[in-house]
Amino acid sequence: MNPIIRITAALVLTLGLTAGALAQAASISGEVKKIDEGAGKITLKHGPARSLGMDEPMTMVYRVKDPAMLKQVKVGDKVTFEAEEAASGYTVTKMQRAK
């Protein structure tokens, strides 16, 4: 096999694995404690959220990027989610029920 092709293949594989690891690191495991559809907010009890700089478990109120997310879960559901910090507070950008 051509050395350039080998190096390119190794680089692509490494970048793919790194992106996968980063995506996993950004996911936060939690439990739905309260849903406020009118305000577009959800209260989540979660473990460490290192992607947000939170090293300790806590319960927090988050805004949701898409209000439709709130209809996909109910209080007591275990979820995995991703969130980002904005000027208006923390916002859940992705969420799904945990398997």
Backbone as CSV, one residue per row, in Angstrom:
resi,resn,N_x,N_y,N_z,CA_x,CA_y,CA_z,C_x,C_y,C_z
1,MET,0.848,-1.172,0.000,0.000,0.000,0.000,0.893,1.235,0.000
2,ASN,0.468,2.242,-0.716,1.183,3.499,-0.834,1.311,4.148,0.553
3,PRO,2.518,4.631,0.937,2.703,5.229,2.267,1.788,6.433,2.514
4,ILE,1.529,7.210,1.493,0.655,8.382,1.671,-0.767,7.919,1.989
5,ILE,-1.218,6.884,1.330,-2.562,6.353,1.584,-2.624,5.804,3.007
6,ARG,-1.567,5.095,3.418,-1.525,4.552,4.780,-1.588,5.659,5.831
7,ILE,-0.811,6.710,5.631,-0.797,7.826,6.583,-2.163,8.513,6.609
8,THR,-2.743,8.719,5.439,-4.059,9.359,5.355,-5.110,8.503,6.053
9,ALA,-5.083,7.204,5.833,-6.047,6.302,6.463,-5.882,6.335,7.984
10,ALA,-4.649,6.331,8.456,-4.394,6.372,9.902,-4.891,7.689,10.497
11,LEU,-4.683,8.784,9.789,-5.129,10.088,10.259,-6.656,10.156,10.326
12,VAL,-7.324,9.671,9.299,-8.787,9.663,9.264,-9.340,8.814,10.415
13,LEU,-8.760,7.662,10.649,-9.188,6.786,11.735,-8.990,7.469,13.094
14,THR,-7.835,8.091,13.283,-7.541,8.780,14.535,-8.512,9.933,14.762
15,LEU,-8.777,10.731,13.734,-9.709,11.850,13.875,-11.114,11.353,14.174
16,GLY,-11.521,10.270,13.556,-12.841,9.695,13.805,-12.973,9.230,15.238
17,LEU,-11.954,8.573,15.762,-11.992,8.104,17.147,-11.996,9.276,18.116
18,THR,-11.233,10.318,17.799,-11.183,11.496,18.656,-12.531,12.194,18.682
19,ALA,-13.177,12.336,17.543,-14.495,12.980,17.485,-15.514,12.175,18.283
20,GLY,-15.442,10.858,18.192,-16.346,10.002,18.956,-16.125,10.151,20.453
21,ALA,-14.880,10.229,20.856,-14.566,10.397,22.278,-15.044,11.752,22.778
22,LEU,-14.901,12.786,21.971,-15.367,14.108,22.368,-16.881,14.132,22.493
23,ALA,-17.578,13.474,21.587,-19.042,13.431,21.647,-19.488,12.725,22.919
24,GLN,-18.820,11.635,23.266,-19.172,10.924,24.496,-18.888,11.791,25.716
25,ALA,-17.775,12.509,25.693,-17.409,13.350,26.829,-18.416,14.473,27.016
26,ALA,-19.045,14.945,25.932,-20.004,16.039,26.010,-21.354,15.561,26.534
27,SER,-21.663,14.274,26.416,-22.940,13.751,26.883,-22.975,13.700,28.408
28,ILE,-24.113,14.086,28.955,-24.303,14.118,30.403,-25.468,13.193,30.733
29,SER,-25.312,12.371,31.751,-26.389,11.475,32.189,-27.177,12.158,33.292
30,GLY,-28.507,12.046,33.196,-29.317,12.696,34.211,-30.694,12.087,34.342
31,GLU,-31.501,12.714,35.194,-32.877,12.290,35.423,-33.765,13.533,35.407
32,VAL,-34.897,13.427,34.719,-35.843,14.539,34.638,-36.560,14.674,35.982
33,LYS,-36.476,15.863,36.574,-37.126,16.122,37.856,-38.369,16.999,37.699
34,LYS,-38.366,17.892,36.699,-39.507,18.788,36.486,-39.478,19.269,35.040
35,ILE,-40.664,19.472,34.473,-40.790,20.000,33.114,-41.713,21.212,33.185
36,ASP,-41.270,22.331,32.623,-42.083,23.545,32.553,-42.203,23.931,31.082
37,GLU,-43.213,23.346,30.413,-43.375,23.587,28.983,-43.633,25.056,28.675
38,GLY,-44.408,25.740,29.529,-44.731,27.147,29.302,-43.492,28.029,29.254
39,ALA,-42.529,27.730,30.104,-41.292,28.519,30.163,-40.194,27.946,29.275
40,GLY,-40.424,26.734,28.709,-39.395,26.107,27.888,-38.188,25.677,28.701
41,LYS,-38.468,25.167,29.926,-37.371,24.777,30.819,-37.577,23.367,31.347
42,ILE,-36.453,22.752,31.745,-36.474,21.414,32.325,-35.496,21.384,33.494
43,THR,-35.887,20.718,34.560,-35.000,20.547,35.705,-34.408,19.147,35.626
44,LEU,-33.087,19.072,35.628,-32.378,17.807,35.501,-31.438,17.599,36.688
45,LYS,-31.513,16.422,37.262,-30.540,15.989,38.274,-29.502,15.200,37.497
46,HIS,-28.245,15.610,37.574,-27.231,14.954,36.739,-25.901,14.782,37.451
47,GLY,-25.113,13.929,36.865,-23.765,13.704,37.351,-22.854,14.823,36.884
48,PRO,-21.551,14.642,37.034,-20.605,15.658,36.580,-20.849,16.012,35.115
49,ALA,-20.760,17.298,34.811,-20.937,17.791,33.440,-19.652,18.514,33.061
50,ARG,-18.633,17.738,32.800,-17.310,18.318,32.543,-17.295,19.240,31.333
51,SER,-18.164,18.956,30.346,-18.224,19.820,29.161,-18.710,21.223,29.524
52,LEU,-19.350,21.360,30.697,-19.828,22.658,31.171,-18.996,23.183,32.333
53,GLY,-17.929,22.463,32.670,-17.059,22.875,33.766,-17.613,22.529,35.141
54,MET,-18.519,21.547,35.204,-19.126,21.141,36.484,-18.579,19.776,36.878
55,ASP,-17.801,19.745,37.934,-17.178,18.493,38.360,-18.010,17.707,39.362
56,GLU,-19.045,18.330,39.908,-19.868,17.689,40.931,-21.286,17.426,40.410
57,PRO,-21.925,16.367,40.900,-23.334,16.131,40.555,-24.195,17.261,41.113
58,MET,-25.293,17.570,40.431,-26.187,18.627,40.905,-27.540,18.544,40.217
59,THR,-28.472,19.337,40.686,-29.777,19.477,40.056,-29.879,20.922,39.588
60,MET,-30.208,21.085,38.288,-30.246,22.426,37.704,-31.443,22.588,36.784
61,VAL,-31.855,23.831,36.614,-32.883,24.176,35.638,-32.166,24.615,34.364
62,TYR,-32.576,24.033,33.250,-32.005,24.359,31.943,-33.101,24.882,31.016
63,ARG,-32.746,25.779,30.135,-33.614,26.130,29.016,-33.446,25.014,27.994
64,VAL,-34.387,24.883,27.067,-34.225,23.908,25.984,-34.176,24.652,24.659
65,LYS,-33.312,24.199,23.783,-33.149,24.833,22.473,-34.424,24.676,21.649
66,ASP,-35.026,23.484,21.742,-36.234,23.182,20.994,-37.313,22.715,21.976
67,PRO,-38.387,23.483,22.142,-39.442,23.102,23.095,-40.042,21.712,22.839
68,ALA,-39.937,21.200,21.628,-40.459,19.858,21.318,-39.741,18.790,22.135
69,MET,-38.523,19.069,22.577,-37.777,18.108,23.403,-38.544,17.772,24.675
70,LEU,-39.287,18.741,25.194,-39.993,18.544,26.458,-41.141,17.553,26.338
71,LYS,-41.653,17.372,25.141,-42.760,16.438,24.919,-42.269,14.990,24.780
72,GLN,-40.963,14.815,24.640,-40.398,13.480,24.430,-40.003,12.787,25.733
73,VAL,-40.089,13.513,26.852,-39.694,12.941,28.136,-40.749,13.268,29.191
74,LYS,-40.667,12.540,30.305,-41.560,12.822,31.432,-40.744,12.771,32.722
75,VAL,-41.310,13.321,33.776,-40.627,13.319,35.073,-40.296,11.878,35.458
76,GLY,-39.070,11.671,35.892,-38.594,10.343,36.278,-37.780,9.654,35.201
77,ASP,-37.877,10.115,33.946,-37.105,9.498,32.856,-35.615,9.725,33.060
78,LYS,-34.838,8.698,32.763,-33.376,8.815,32.706,-33.050,9.302,31.294
79,VAL,-32.154,10.280,31.189,-31.811,10.856,29.896,-30.305,11.030,29.759
80,THR,-29.888,11.176,28.528,-28.549,11.681,28.234,-28.782,12.962,27.456
81,PHE,-27.959,13.971,27.753,-28.170,15.251,27.090,-26.852,15.983,26.892
82,GLU,-26.912,16.968,26.016,-25.796,17.876,25.800,-26.323,19.278,26.040
83,ALA,-25.482,20.135,26.579,-25.895,21.499,26.873,-24.742,22.447,26.606
84,GLU,-25.106,23.722,26.469,-24.086,24.747,26.278,-24.415,25.930,27.170
85,GLU,-23.392,26.692,27.480,-23.578,27.872,28.306,-23.733,29.080,27.405
86,ALA,-24.743,29.894,27.687,-24.973,31.122,26.930,-25.168,32.260,27.921
87,ALA,-25.286,33.464,27.422,-25.468,34.627,28.290,-26.737,34.494,29.134
88,SER,-27.755,33.834,28.579,-29.031,33.694,29.289,-29.053,32.485,30.223
89,GLY,-27.980,31.731,30.287,-27.904,30.553,31.156,-27.538,29.317,30.359
90,TYR,-27.777,28.167,30.953,-27.448,26.895,30.302,-28.640,26.422,29.475
91,THR,-28.336,25.903,28.282,-29.374,25.453,27.362,-29.094,24.030,26.917
92,VAL,-30.107,23.168,27.026,-30.004,21.803,26.508,-30.145,21.875,24.994
93,THR,-29.152,21.342,24.294,-29.167,21.364,22.832,-29.587,20.038,22.223
94,LYS,-29.376,18.939,22.956,-29.771,17.583,22.525,-30.184,16.828,23.758
95,MET,-31.193,15.949,23.582,-31.608,15.119,24.718,-32.317,13.884,24.182
96,GLN,-32.043,12.755,24.819,-32.743,11.526,24.491,-32.861,10.662,25.742
97,ARG,-33.904,9.833,25.742,-34.060,8.928,26.871,-32.899,7.952,26.882
98,ALA,-32.396,7.651,28.060,-31.285,6.698,28.195,-31.799,5.293,27.936
99,LYS,-30.926,4.469,27.401,-31.304,3.083,27.086,-31.018,2.183,28.236
